[in-house]
């Protein structure tokens, strides 16, 4: 056996564990979920009771009020959290990139929520959103608001509560990426603009914003995908309630599969979620040529 062949065999042997894990734990479940989305499989009855029903799950899904409500909540959640997180993170990054006292501490304080356990964050915010004794409502009462919001206890404000926590958690991650991008912008650009008489906003509009656009594009895609995959906060804080006001597609998938054991139907919803994320990402990818600085 030639040395080149031996090296190739050795390389494939080193890759084999990761490749097997990739096939078994990622590729196979994806393909299996696609197959069972065309069946009425409930897992409890076993594979022997799996019946092929064609696209019936997809037809039922389009007529299901619970799925429609979950999709509506998902869209509201994504439209609210993604731009808010990105804009606030950019503002904080520009602020902390300047000469600010204790900026190292502020950077760490903003980033800590991102690396904190979702369960721990949820428990803390549950206490803060407590309508009767939570510190948020206590502050609101102290400034004269007699009937403050009931937050997670009310269908009108429960989703807003989840949005606030999600923005708070994701802010630090986006801010750190923006800080890294800002520090890569040559100072000579700003010096030249200042010599030409450009004011602060003009320097931001024509230098900072275009040079941050690749980072903004990446964050928009990743945060959008994350917003459609939100589950932990909702599971711990609201359980999809009250009255399904915080149910999203991932939580609906969980409910249909692990509470009602409708794994075929849940898989159909999962593929709907995949199609939405793929379509929105594709649109963003095509549109980047018009606004992302190359």
C-alpha positions in Angstrom: 0.0 0.0 0.0 1.4 3.4 -1.0 2.1 6.0 1.6 -0.5 8.3 0.1 -3.2 5.6 0.4 -2.2 4.9 3.9 -2.4 8.6 4.8 -5.9 8.7 3.2 -7.1 5.7 5.1 -5.7 7.0 8.4 -7.5 10.4 7.8 -10.8 8.7 7.1 -10.4 6.5 10.2 -9.9 9.7 12.3 -13.0 11.3 10.6 -15.1 8.2 11.1 -16.3 8.8 14.7 -17.5 12.4 13.8 -18.9 11.2 10.5 -20.9 8.4 12.1 -22.2 10.7 14.8 -23.2 13.2 12.1 -25.1 10.6 10.2 -26.7 8.9 13.1 -27.6 12.0 15.2 -28.3 14.6 12.5 -28.9 13.2 9.0 -30.9 10.2 10.0 -33.3 12.1 12.3 -33.9 14.8 9.6 -34.7 12.2 7.0 -36.8 10.2 9.4 -38.8 13.2 10.4 -39.5 13.9 6.7 -40.8 10.3 6.3 -43.0 10.2 9.3 -44.5 13.6 8.4 -46.5 11.7 5.8 -47.8 9.2 8.4 -50.0 9.1 11.4 -47.3 7.6 13.6 -47.8 8.1 17.4 -44.7 6.2 18.6 -46.8 4.5 21.3 -48.2 1.9 18.8 -44.8 1.1 17.4 -43.7 1.0 13.8 -46.2 -1.7 12.9 -49.1 0.7 13.3 -47.5 3.5 11.1 -49.9 4.3 8.3 -49.1 6.4 5.3 -51.6 9.2 4.9 -49.9 11.3 2.3 -50.1 15.1 2.8 -53.0 14.9 5.2 -50.8 16.2 8.1 -49.9 19.3 6.0 -53.5 19.9 5.1 -54.6 19.6 8.7 -51.8 21.9 9.8 -52.9 24.7 7.5 -56.4 24.5 9.0 -55.3 24.2 12.6 -56.0 27.3 14.7 -53.3 26.3 17.2 -50.6 26.3 14.5 -51.9 29.5 13.0 -51.7 31.2 16.5 -48.2 29.8 17.0 -47.1 31.1 13.7 -48.6 34.5 14.4 -46.8 34.6 17.8 -43.6 33.6 16.1 -43.8 36.3 13.6 -44.5 39.0 16.2 -41.7 37.7 18.4 -39.2 37.7 15.5 -40.2 41.1 14.2 -40.0 42.6 17.7 -36.8 41.0 19.0 -34.5 40.9 16.0 -34.3 44.6 15.0 -34.6 45.7 18.6 -31.7 43.6 19.7 -29.5 44.5 16.8 -30.1 48.3 17.0 -29.6 48.4 20.8 -26.5 46.3 20.5 -25.0 48.6 17.9 -25.8 51.6 20.0 -24.2 50.1 23.1 -21.1 48.9 21.2 -20.5 52.4 19.8 -21.0 53.9 23.3 -18.6 51.4 24.9 -16.1 51.6 22.1 -15.4 55.3 23.1 -13.6 56.5 26.2 -16.0 55.4 28.9 -15.0 54.7 32.5 -15.3 51.0 33.6 -16.2 50.0 30.1 -14.6 46.5 30.7 -17.1 46.0 33.5 -20.0 47.2 31.4 -19.0 44.9 28.6 -18.9 41.9 31.0 -22.3 42.9 32.6 -24.0 43.0 29.2 -22.5 39.7 28.1 -23.2 37.7 31.3 -27.0 37.2 30.5 -26.1 35.5 27.2 -24.0 32.8 28.9 -26.3 32.4 31.9 -28.6 29.3 32.1 -32.0 29.9 30.5 -33.7 28.3 33.4 -31.9 30.6 35.9 -32.8 33.6 33.8 -36.4 32.5 33.5 -36.8 32.0 37.3 -35.3 35.4 38.1 -37.6 37.2 35.6 -40.6 35.2 36.8 -40.0 36.8 40.2 -39.5 40.2 38.6 -42.7 40.0 36.6 -44.8 38.9 39.6 -47.9 41.1 39.2 -48.5 41.5 43.0 -45.1 41.6 44.6 -42.5 41.8 41.7 -40.0 44.6 41.8 -41.1 45.9 38.3 -44.7 46.5 39.4 -43.5 47.9 42.7 -41.5 50.5 40.9 -44.4 51.3 38.6 -46.8 51.7 41.6 -44.2 54.0 43.3 -44.3 56.4 40.4 -48.1 56.6 40.4 -49.3 53.8 38.1 -52.2 52.3 40.1 -52.8 49.3 37.8 -49.5 48.1 36.3 -49.5 45.3 33.7 -49.9 41.7 34.9 -47.1 40.7 32.6 -46.9 36.9 32.1 -50.2 36.4 33.9 -52.1 38.3 31.1 -52.7 37.2 27.5 -52.2 40.8 26.4 -48.7 41.2 27.9 -47.3 37.7 28.3 -45.6 37.7 24.8 -44.2 41.2 25.5 -42.7 39.8 28.7 -40.9 37.0 26.8 -39.7 39.6 24.1 -38.2 41.8 26.8 -36.3 38.9 28.4 -35.1 37.6 25.0 -33.8 41.0 24.0 -32.0 41.4 27.3 -30.4 37.9 26.9 -29.2 38.4 23.3 -28.0 42.0 23.7 -24.5 41.1 25.0 -23.6 38.6 22.2 -24.5 41.1 19.5 -22.7 43.9 21.3 -19.5 42.0 21.5 -19.6 41.2 17.8 -20.2 44.9 17.0 -17.3 45.9 19.3 -15.0 43.6 17.4 -16.2 45.1 14.1 -15.8 48.7 15.3 -12.2 48.0 16.4 -11.3 46.8 12.9 -12.4 50.1 11.3 -9.2 52.2 10.7 -9.1 55.4 12.6 -7.7 57.2 9.5 -11.2 57.0 7.9 -12.7 59.1 10.7 -9.7 61.5 10.7 -10.0 62.1 6.9 -13.8 62.6 7.3 -13.3 65.1 10.1 -10.8 67.0 8.0 -13.4 67.2 5.2 -15.9 68.7 7.7 -18.1 65.6 8.3 -20.0 65.8 11.5 -20.7 63.0 14.0 -23.8 61.7 12.4 -22.3 62.0 8.9 -19.3 59.9 10.0 -21.7 57.3 11.4 -23.9 57.3 8.3 -21.1 57.1 5.7 -18.3 55.2 7.5 -19.5 53.3 10.6 -22.8 52.0 9.3 -21.5 50.7 5.9 -18.5 49.0 7.5 -20.7 47.4 10.1 -23.1 46.0 7.5 -21.4 42.6 7.2 -21.8 42.1 11.0 -25.3 43.4 10.9 -26.2 41.0 8.1 -24.7 38.0 10.0 -26.6 39.0 13.2 -29.9 39.5 11.4 -29.7 36.0 10.0 -28.5 34.3 13.2 -31.0 36.2 15.5 -33.8 35.5 13.1 -33.1 31.8 13.2 -32.8 32.0 17.0 -36.1 33.8 17.2 -38.0 31.1 15.4 -36.3 28.4 17.6 -37.3 30.0 20.9 -38.4 27.4 23.4 -36.6 27.5 26.8 -37.9 30.8 28.0 -41.5 30.0 27.0 -41.3 26.5 28.5 -40.1 27.7 31.9 -41.9 31.0 32.1 -45.4 30.5 30.6 -45.8 27.0 29.2 -47.3 28.5 26.1 -50.0 30.3 28.0 -52.0 32.0 29.1 -54.6 31.0 26.5 -51.8 30.1 24.0 -50.7 33.8 23.9 -47.0 32.7 24.0 -47.2 29.4 22.1 -44.7 29.4 19.1 -44.0 26.8 16.5 -41.3 25.0 18.4 -43.5 24.8 21.5 -46.4 23.6 19.4 -44.1 20.8 18.0 -43.2 19.9 21.5 -46.8 19.8 22.6 -48.0 17.7 19.6 -45.2 15.2 20.0 -44.6 14.7 23.7 -48.0 15.5 25.1 -50.3 14.2 22.4 -47.8 11.7 20.8 -48.7 12.9 17.3 -45.2 12.6 16.0 -46.2 12.5 12.4 -48.1 15.8 12.8 -45.4 17.4 14.8 -42.8 16.5 12.1 -45.0 18.2 9.5 -45.0 21.4 11.7 -41.2 21.1 12.0 -40.8 21.0 8.2 -43.1 24.1 8.0 -40.7 25.8 10.4 -37.7 24.7 8.3 -39.4 26.1 5.1 -40.1 29.5 6.7 -36.5 29.9 8.1 -35.0 28.8 4.7 -37.2 31.2 2.7 -36.5 34.2 5.0 -32.8 33.4 5.1 -32.7 33.1 1.3 -34.4 36.4 0.8 -32.0 38.1 3.2 -29.0 36.5 1.4 -30.2 37.8 -2.0 -31.0 41.2 -0.6 -27.5 41.6 1.0 -26.0 42.6 -2.3 -27.9 45.9 -2.1 -26.9 47.0 1.3 -23.9 45.0 2.7 -20.5 46.6 2.2 -18.3 44.3 0.2 
